[in-house]
Amino acid sequence: MPRNAVSKRKPYLTPHEVAELLMVSPTTVRQWASQGKLNSALTPGGHRRFLRADVERFSRQNNLTLPLLDNDSTRILIVDDDDEVSRLLTRLLTYSSSPVESMTASSGFEAGRLLLSFEPHVVLLDLMMPGVDGFDVCREIKRNPETRAIRVVAMTGYYGDENVAGILDAGAEVCLSKPFKLKALLGAIGLEPAASRL
């Protein structure tokens, strides 16, 4: 089956579909399953099937690139205790030329819960939050094998050498200064603005 014919709405994938996604052979996929590295289920006929979520988790844990499929969205978790900023970011992300699905968390604790249930590709992370701040959230993301491959784009209204060095050291890819332009935001995530927004 062509890679782009697999839909994210299909709950189970065959070994051949998983192999195409991860650019390996079906034999390798079956070996991973036999070794318990990649979760699978057996049909009544004895055929292996793989949950899309399990394949995504496996790819993150092993730093494998899993391409987006037809109708797939880039999942972005916005973590900011300022509701107005979260609403603005949610709106700005709709200006991407590629499909984006976003969720918001107003605290580090809420972010921790959504990291595992929403399984974002990218976290937009504010540094200064009450309780668990962005530095701690970033360190926890990178410490956990389940989440360490998630990309972290930090943002702060307190942009300075110390904060930037601290969050990059914690594992963030980049730190943006608030307020920021649409093109800078999307560029940091790896998205392009829609032509009408250029």
Secondary structure, DSSP 8 states (H G I E B T S, - for coil): --GGG--TT-SEE-HHHHHHHHTS-HHHHHHHHHTTSS--EE-TTS-EEEEHHHHHHHHHHTT------TT--EEEEEE-S-HHHHHHHHHHHTTBSS-EEEEEESSHHHHHHHHHHH--SEEEEES--SSS-HHHHHHHHHHSTTTTTSEEEEEESS--HHHHHHHHHHT-SEEEESS--HHHHHHHHT--B-GGG-
